[in-house]
Amino acid sequence: MGGTEHLTVHREGATLVLTLNRPEARNALSLPMLVGLYDGWVEADEDDAIRSIVLTGAGGAFCAGMDLKALAGRGMEGEQYRDRLKADPDLHWKAMLRHHRPRKPVIAAVEGYCVAGGTEILQGTDIRVAGASATFGLFEVRRGLFPIGGSTVRLQRQIPRTHALEMLLTGRPYTAREAADIGLIGHVVPDGTALDEALAVAEQINACGPLAVEAVKASVYETAELAETDGLAAELRRGWPVFDTADAKEGSRAFAEKRPPVYRRA
């Protein structure tokens, strides 16, 4: 199991938990954090025992965005990881889920600040849980910057365009309840319980057929921008093979026998 000084990794059953761990900086993105994130996504993709991923932050914050001191040229922690960036210049975009989509479902557990790059990473997750006092927003324009982590493309596809444009153009903060009302997040829970709720959702996913779960996720994203006829054809290509798996047969047997299924990804 990987991890770096700014990204911790642990298992909760079949769930891989990735924790942004730089609380003194509200988990602002650093090179060690980005390397750890990327390695976590790869680990989840390659390990069939992992069925879901939870992304959260330490110290009562999710992520306050990029380290602006580093952006201003005053250095970035983790110089020992520079060779990783040289070997893969796209690593930071993969880490932020801009250029990589994990096969397994990703659930965000948000407490505190989830702004700028934090809200951009959030858009690459699948299911989103937030504590009641969480704060969201894309502050880049207020600082003369551009939200280049994908928000001008993704946000309007995830929430109504009028709300997307308001968030992008005003750079104002949003409460958890506002974020839920416009559809950016799915659950608002009492402060301090977002991780517990995210893990509970992950457990529900983990109890399902893993091949079916992965195929369903892939189909949703693959067909999102297709015309309906093309999308339905793509869905059949993804869906029909699932019916021929041992997992599908086990699911049917377990239902008939009134017992929990035991899936083996076959």
C-alpha positions, 0 to 999 in steps of 0.5 A: 500500500502506497502513500506519501507524507501528504497522502495517506492510504488505508483499507476499510474492508474492500474500500481504499481510503485516500486521505489528503493529509496536509491539514496545516495548509487545509490540504492544499495540493502539493507535489507529494499529495499529487503523487500519492493520489495518482498512485492511489488511483492506480492501486485501486485500478490494479487490485481486484480486491478493492471495490470502491474508493473514498477520498477525504481530507485530514484535519477538518478540511477537504482541499483548499486548492493549489499551493499558491506559494508554489505557483508564485515560484516560491518552491514546492515541498517534495522535490524528491518527486520531481523525477516522477513528473519528468517521467509522466508530465501528465501525472498531476492531471491524472492525480486530480482526475482530469485525465484519469477515471478510476474503474472503481466508484469514487466517493468524496467525503468532504468536511470544511473547505473544498474550494478551487482545486478541491472543487475541481477534484470533486467533479471527478468523483462519482458520489459526494457526501459533505458535512453541513459546514463544508464550503465549496467554490471556484475562487480562481477568477477572484485571483486572476486565474483560470480553473484549468482542472476541468471545471469550465467543461465538467461543471455545466455537465453536472449542474444546470449551466446557470449555476455553473456560470455563477459559480465560475464567474463570481468565485463566491463560496457556496454552503453545503446546502447550496451545493446540494440544492444545485446538484453538486453534492448528493448528501449533507450530513452532520459535521464530522460524519461525512467519512462515516456516511461515505464508507456506508455508501461504499459498503452498499456498493461493495456488496454488489457484483463488482463486474456489474458495478464497473460496467455500469459506471463505465456505461454512464460516463461513456454514454453521457454525451452520445445521442440516445440511439448511440447511447443505447447501443453502447449500453448493450455492448457494455451490459450484455457481457455481464449476463454471461459472468459467474458473478451474474449466475451467483447473484441469481442463485443467491436471490433464489436461495435467499442468501447474500451473494459471494462475488468473485469477479468472474 
